[in-house]
Amino acid sequence: MQSTDLEEIKAALWEQAYHPCTRVKWGVAQVMAVRKSRGQLRVLLRGQRRWYPVDAVTIERPRRCPTGGCDLEDDGE
C-alpha cells in the first residue's frame, strides 16, 4: 500500500524493526527513517547518507506472518 501519512509510516518503520515481514520501501530501496521538512516528505534510505524527497512510500505487510507474531487478520481461533 502507498502512504504519505507521517504517523502511519513511522508506525510501519517500528514494525519493520521488530517484525521481519513488514517492509517500508521507496522503489527498491528500504526506508530507514522518515520526516517532514517544509511540508515535504523526506526519507533516509538504507546505505545512504542524505535525505530524499518523496511523494509516497510503499508499506508491505503480509496477511499471514511466517512466524505468526504479526498476523493482520484474526482467523477466529
DRENPA-3360 file (N, C-alpha, C; in nm, 2 decimals, always signed):
BEGIN
1 = MQSTDLEE = +0.08/-0.12/+0.00/+0.00/+0.00/+0.00/+0.09/+0.12/+0.00 ~ +0.05/+0.23/-0.07/+0.12/+0.35/-0.07/+0.07/+0.44/+0.04 ~ +0.16/+0.52/+0.10/+0.13/+0.60/+0.21/+0.20/+0.73/+0.21 ~ +0.14/+0.84/+0.25/+0.20/+0.97/+0.27/+0.19/+1.02/+0.41 ~ +0.11/+0.94/+0.49/+0.09/+0.98/+0.63/+0.21/+0.95/+0.72 ~ +0.26/+1.06/+0.78/+0.39/+1.05/+0.86/+0.37/+0.95/+0.97 ~ +0.27/+0.96/+1.05/+0.25/+0.87/+1.16/+0.23/+0.73/+1.12 ~ +0.16/+0.70/+1.01/+0.15/+0.57/+0.97/+0.28/+0.51/+0.92;
9 = IKAALWEQ = +0.36/+0.59/+0.86/+0.49/+0.54/+0.81/+0.58/+0.52/+0.93 ~ +0.58/+0.60/+1.03/+0.66/+0.58/+1.15/+0.62/+0.45/+1.22 ~ +0.49/+0.43/+1.23/+0.45/+0.30/+1.29/+0.49/+0.18/+1.21 ~ +0.49/+0.19/+1.08/+0.54/+0.08/+0.99/+0.69/+0.06/+1.01 ~ +0.76/+0.17/+1.03/+0.91/+0.16/+1.05/+0.94/+0.09/+1.18 ~ +0.86/+0.11/+1.28/+0.87/+0.04/+1.41/+0.85/-0.11/+1.39 ~ +0.74/-0.14/+1.31/+0.71/-0.28/+1.28/+0.82/-0.34/+1.20 ~ +0.88/-0.27/+1.11/+0.99/-0.32/+1.03/+1.11/-0.35/+1.12;
17 = AYHPCTRV = +1.13/-0.28/+1.22/+1.24/-0.30/+1.31/+1.22/-0.43/+1.40 ~ +1.10/-0.45/+1.44/+1.07/-0.56/+1.53/+1.00/-0.69/+1.47 ~ +0.95/-0.67/+1.35/+0.88/-0.78/+1.28/+0.95/-0.80/+1.14 ~ +1.01/-0.90/+1.11/+1.09/-0.92/+0.99/+1.01/-0.92/+0.86 ~ +0.88/-0.94/+0.87/+0.80/-0.95/+0.75/+0.74/-0.82/+0.70 ~ +0.75/-0.71/+0.78/+0.70/-0.58/+0.74/+0.81/-0.51/+0.67 ~ +0.78/-0.44/+0.55/+0.88/-0.37/+0.48/+0.83/-0.23/+0.44 ~ +0.91/-0.13/+0.46/+0.88/+0.00/+0.42/+0.99/+0.04/+0.31;
25 = KWGVAQVM = +0.94/+0.07/+0.19/+1.03/+0.09/+0.07/+0.99/+0.21/-0.01 ~ +1.09/+0.26/-0.08/+1.07/+0.36/-0.18/+1.14/+0.31/-0.30 ~ +1.07/+0.27/-0.40/+1.13/+0.20/-0.51/+1.17/+0.06/-0.47 ~ +1.30/+0.04/-0.49/+1.36/-0.09/-0.44/+1.44/-0.07/-0.31 ~ +1.46/+0.05/-0.27/+1.54/+0.08/-0.15/+1.45/+0.07/-0.02 ~ +1.52/+0.02/+0.08/+1.45/+0.01/+0.21/+1.46/+0.15/+0.28 ~ +1.35/+0.19/+0.34/+1.34/+0.32/+0.41/+1.38/+0.29/+0.56 ~ +1.47/+0.37/+0.61/+1.52/+0.36/+0.75/+1.46/+0.46/+0.84;
33 = AVRKSRGQ = +1.43/+0.58/+0.79/+1.37/+0.69/+0.87/+1.29/+0.78/+0.78 ~ +1.20/+0.86/+0.84/+1.11/+0.95/+0.77/+1.09/+1.08/+0.85 ~ +1.08/+1.19/+0.78/+1.05/+1.32/+0.84/+0.98/+1.41/+0.74 ~ +0.92/+1.51/+0.79/+0.87/+1.62/+0.71/+0.95/+1.74/+0.72 ~ +0.99/+1.80/+0.61/+1.06/+1.93/+0.61/+1.00/+2.02/+0.51 ~ +0.95/+2.13/+0.57/+0.88/+2.24/+0.48/+0.77/+2.18/+0.41 ~ +0.69/+2.09/+0.47/+0.58/+2.02/+0.41/+0.61/+1.91/+0.32 ~ +0.74/+1.88/+0.29/+0.78/+1.77/+0.20/+0.82/+1.65/+0.28;
41 = LRVLLRGQ = +0.77/+1.53/+0.24/+0.80/+1.41/+0.30/+0.94/+1.37/+0.25 ~ +1.03/+1.34/+0.35/+1.17/+1.30/+0.32/+1.20/+1.17/+0.38 ~ +1.28/+1.09/+0.32/+1.32/+0.96/+0.37/+1.47/+0.94/+0.37 ~ +1.52/+0.86/+0.46/+1.66/+0.82/+0.47/+1.66/+0.67/+0.43 ~ +1.73/+0.65/+0.32/+1.74/+0.51/+0.26/+1.85/+0.43/+0.32 ~ +1.84/+0.30/+0.33/+1.94/+0.22/+0.38/+2.07/+0.23/+0.30 ~ +2.18/+0.26/+0.36/+2.31/+0.27/+0.30/+2.34/+0.41/+0.24 ~ +2.25/+0.50/+0.26/+2.26/+0.63/+0.20/+2.28/+0.73/+0.32;
49 = RRWYPVDA = +2.35/+0.85/+0.28/+2.37/+0.94/+0.39/+2.29/+1.07/+0.38 ~ +2.21/+1.08/+0.28/+2.13/+1.20/+0.26/+1.98/+1.17/+0.26 ~ +1.89/+1.27/+0.29/+1.75/+1.26/+0.29/+1.70/+1.29/+0.15 ~ +1.61/+1.20/+0.10/+1.55/+1.22/-0.03/+1.40/+1.26/-0.02 ~ +1.36/+1.36/-0.10/+1.22/+1.40/-0.10/+1.14/+1.30/-0.18 ~ +1.03/+1.25/-0.13/+0.95/+1.15/-0.20/+0.80/+1.19/-0.20 ~ +0.72/+1.14/-0.29/+0.58/+1.16/-0.29/+0.51/+1.07/-0.19 ~ +0.55/+0.94/-0.19/+0.49/+0.84/-0.11/+0.59/+0.72/-0.09;
57 = VTIERPRR = +0.56/+0.64/+0.01/+0.64/+0.52/+0.03/+0.55/+0.40/+0.02 ~ +0.61/+0.28/+0.00/+0.53/+0.16/+0.00/+0.55/+0.08/+0.13 ~ +0.43/+0.05/+0.19/+0.44/-0.04/+0.31/+0.38/-0.17/+0.27 ~ +0.47/-0.28/+0.29/+0.43/-0.41/+0.26/+0.41/-0.49/+0.39 ~ +0.30/-0.55/+0.41/+0.27/-0.63/+0.53/+0.20/-0.76/+0.47 ~ +0.25/-0.87/+0.50/+0.18/-1.00/+0.46/+0.06/-1.02/+0.54 ~ -0.04/-1.09/+0.48/-0.16/-1.13/+0.55/-0.13/-1.23/+0.66 ~ -0.04/-1.32/+0.63/-0.01/-1.42/+0.73/+0.14/-1.42/+0.75;
65 = CPTGGCDL = +0.19/-1.39/+0.87/+0.33/-1.38/+0.91/+0.38/-1.53/+0.92 ~ +0.50/-1.56/+0.86/+0.56/-1.69/+0.87/+0.58/-1.73/+1.02 ~ +0.61/-1.64/+1.11/+0.63/-1.67/+1.25/+0.51/-1.67/+1.33 ~ +0.40/-1.60/+1.27/+0.27/-1.59/+1.35/+0.27/-1.48/+1.45 ~ +0.38/-1.40/+1.45/+0.39/-1.30/+1.55/+0.32/-1.17/+1.52 ~ +0.30/-1.15/+1.39/+0.24/-1.02/+1.35/+0.13/-1.03/+1.24 ~ +0.05/-1.13/+1.26/-0.06/-1.15/+1.16/-0.16/-1.04/+1.17 ~ -0.21/-0.99/+1.05/-0.30/-0.88/+1.05/-0.45/-0.92/+1.06;
73 = EDDGE = -0.48/-1.04/+1.02/-0.62/-1.08/+1.03/-0.64/-1.19/+1.13 ~ -0.74/-1.19/+1.20/-0.77/-1.29/+1.30/-0.85/-1.40/+1.23 ~ -0.80/-1.52/+1.25/-0.87/-1.63/+1.18/-0.98/-1.70/+1.26 ~ -1.02/-1.63/+1.37/-1.13/-1.68/+1.45/-1.10/-1.79/+1.55 ~ -0.98/-1.83/+1.57/-0.95/-1.94/+1.66/-0.95/-1.89/+1.80;
% end
